[in-house]
Amino acid sequence: MAITTTELESLRDALIRTRAAGTRVVQYEGKRIEYQTDAEMAKAIADLETRIRAASAPRRGSITFATSKGV
């Protein structure tokens, strides 16, 4: 099951708030994650932002070329 863009944004926002508060433990959906350093939290936020950009980017369709010799 894929995570929606809205869910990714919620996770990112919660992590940013937690980081700003100086907390290193995050709990959601019965899971507990403890970050050892601020750099780990920054990396997690960057990963979420990358996933959000990828999920919200428009999908490219395929292009089919038809050619002939004109005969």
C-alpha positions as CSV (number, residue, x, y, z in Angstrom):
1,M,0.0,0.0,0.0
2,A,1.5,3.3,-1.1
3,I,1.7,6.3,1.2
4,T,-0.2,9.3,-0.1
5,T,1.4,12.7,-0.5
6,T,-0.8,14.0,2.3
7,E,0.4,11.3,4.7
8,L,4.0,12.0,3.7
9,E,3.5,15.7,4.4
10,S,2.0,15.0,7.8
11,L,4.9,12.8,8.7
12,R,7.4,15.5,7.6
13,D,5.5,18.3,9.5
14,A,5.4,16.2,12.7
15,L,9.2,15.4,12.4
16,I,10.0,19.1,11.8
17,R,8.0,20.1,14.9
18,T,9.7,17.4,16.9
19,R,13.1,18.5,15.8
20,A,12.3,22.1,16.6
21,A,11.2,21.2,20.1
22,G,14.5,19.4,20.7
23,T,12.8,16.0,21.1
24,R,14.6,12.9,19.6
25,V,11.8,10.4,20.0
26,V,8.9,10.2,17.6
27,Q,5.8,8.0,18.1
28,Y,3.1,7.3,15.4
29,E,0.8,4.5,14.7
30,G,2.1,2.5,17.6
31,K,5.7,2.8,16.4
32,R,8.5,4.4,18.3
33,I,11.6,5.9,16.6
34,E,14.5,7.4,18.5
35,Y,17.0,9.5,16.6
36,Q,20.6,9.6,18.1
37,T,21.6,12.9,16.5
38,D,20.1,16.0,14.9
39,A,21.8,15.0,11.6
40,E,19.7,11.8,11.5
41,M,16.5,13.8,11.9
42,A,17.6,16.2,9.2
43,K,18.3,13.2,6.9
44,A,14.9,11.8,7.6
45,I,13.2,15.1,6.8
46,A,15.2,15.4,3.6
47,D,14.2,11.9,2.6
48,L,10.5,12.7,3.2
49,E,10.8,15.9,1.1
50,T,12.3,13.8,-1.7
51,R,9.5,11.3,-1.5
52,I,6.9,14.2,-1.5
53,R,8.4,15.7,-4.6
54,A,8.5,12.3,-6.4
55,A,4.9,11.6,-5.4
56,S,3.6,14.9,-6.5
57,A,5.5,15.1,-9.8
58,P,3.2,14.6,-12.8
59,R,3.6,11.2,-14.5
60,R,4.9,11.2,-18.0
61,G,2.9,9.4,-20.6
62,S,4.3,7.4,-23.4
63,I,4.8,8.8,-26.9
64,T,4.4,6.6,-29.9
65,F,5.9,7.5,-33.3
66,A,4.4,6.3,-36.5
67,T,6.6,6.6,-39.6
68,S,6.3,5.7,-43.2
69,K,8.3,6.0,-46.4
70,G,5.5,7.9,-48.1
71,V,5.0,5.4,-50.8
